[in-house]
Amino acid sequence: MAKCRKCGVEVSEKDLYEDHGLQVCEDCKMRNAVSPPESCATRKNMIK
């Protein structure tokens, strides 16, 4: 068993995915795909 680096849930090795260099579970991978993290540049452009 392996542990998701984002939420800490234990999953089998075959159920881990790489997401921005982290080994994460499918739920965390899908959550990030639906609403990816914003960069600082994106926030600055929204403030203008």
Sequence and secondary structure as in RCSB ss.txt:
>XXXX:A:sequence
MAKCRKCGVEVSEKDLYEDHGLQVCEDCKMRNAVSPPESCATRKNMIK
>XXXX:A:secstr
 EE TTT  EE GGG EEETTEEE HHHHHHHHHS    HHHHHHHH 
